[in-house]
């Protein structure tokens, strides 16, 4: 992630010269991150993004971990159902299409 943030922050990179740096960023992961202030995964990632925010031109960002995504899907079950019905739904290793994670 640091490599990607560095690339967006580098004004000599083509993506910057072409105006393709993000103004808003969502980092989504299926990993459950710890929420311990200053030392947990969420705060460490947010701090890393904050270090690059001005150079990139970020207006805002969010870190969505497994817990956050599950909460969104619990509140909006139609999204979860749409994904389950998709041929592109995520599967665990060795899992057939009929055994999708729910």
C-alpha positions in Angstrom: 0.0 0.0 0.0 2.8 2.4 0.8 4.3 1.8 -2.7 0.9 2.7 -4.3 0.5 5.8 -2.1 4.1 6.9 -2.9 3.3 6.5 -6.7 0.2 8.7 -6.4 2.2 11.3 -4.4 5.0 11.4 -6.9 4.4 14.4 -9.3 6.8 13.0 -11.9 4.7 9.9 -12.4 2.4 9.7 -15.4 -0.7 9.1 -13.4 -0.2 12.4 -11.6 0.7 14.3 -14.8 -2.5 12.9 -16.4 -4.6 14.0 -13.4 -5.4 10.4 -12.3 -4.7 10.8 -8.6 -7.7 10.1 -6.4 -9.5 12.7 -4.3 -11.3 10.1 -2.2 -10.0 6.7 -1.2 -11.6 3.6 0.2 -9.2 0.9 1.3 -11.3 -2.3 1.6 -9.9 -5.6 3.0 -11.4 -8.9 4.0 -9.0 -8.9 6.9 -10.3 -8.0 10.4 -8.2 -5.1 11.5 -7.7 -4.2 15.2 -9.1 -0.9 16.4 -6.6 -0.2 19.1 -6.0 3.6 19.1 -2.6 4.5 17.5 -1.3 1.0 17.4 -4.1 -1.0 15.8 -4.3 -1.9 12.1 -7.0 0.6 11.3 -5.1 3.5 12.8 -1.8 2.5 11.3 -3.3 2.3 7.8 -5.2 5.6 8.3 -1.9 7.2 9.5 -0.1 6.0 6.5 -2.7 7.5 4.2 -2.7 10.7 6.2 1.1 11.0 5.6 0.4 11.0 1.9 -2.9 12.9 1.8 -1.7 16.4 1.0 0.8 15.2 -1.6 -1.8 13.2 -3.3 -4.6 15.7 -2.9 -6.9 13.5 -1.0 -10.0 15.1 0.4 -11.0 12.1 2.5 -10.5 8.4 3.0 -12.0 5.4 4.8 -10.6 2.1 5.8 -13.1 -0.8 5.6 -12.1 -4.0 7.2 -13.9 -7.3 7.3 -16.1 -6.2 10.2 -17.1 -3.0 8.5 -17.9 -4.8 5.2 -19.9 -7.5 7.1 -21.9 -4.7 8.9 -22.7 -3.0 5.5 -23.9 -6.4 4.1 -26.0 -7.0 7.2 -27.7 -3.7 6.8 -28.0 -4.1 3.0 -28.7 -7.8 2.4 -29.8 -7.2 -1.2 -26.2 -6.4 -2.0 -25.0 -9.6 -0.4 -27.7 -11.6 -2.2 -26.7 -10.0 -5.5 -23.1 -11.0 -5.0 -24.1 -14.5 -4.0 -26.0 -14.8 -7.2 -23.1 -13.6 -9.3 -20.7 -15.9 -11.1 -18.0 -13.6 -9.7 -18.8 -14.2 -6.1 -15.7 -14.8 -3.9 -15.0 -18.4 -3.0 -12.7 -19.9 -0.4 -9.9 -22.1 -1.7 -11.2 -25.4 -2.8 -14.8 -24.3 -2.7 -17.2 -25.0 -5.6 -19.6 -22.4 -7.0 -22.4 -24.1 -4.9 -20.5 -23.5 -1.7 -20.1 -19.7 -1.8 -19.4 -17.9 1.4 -22.6 -16.3 2.8 
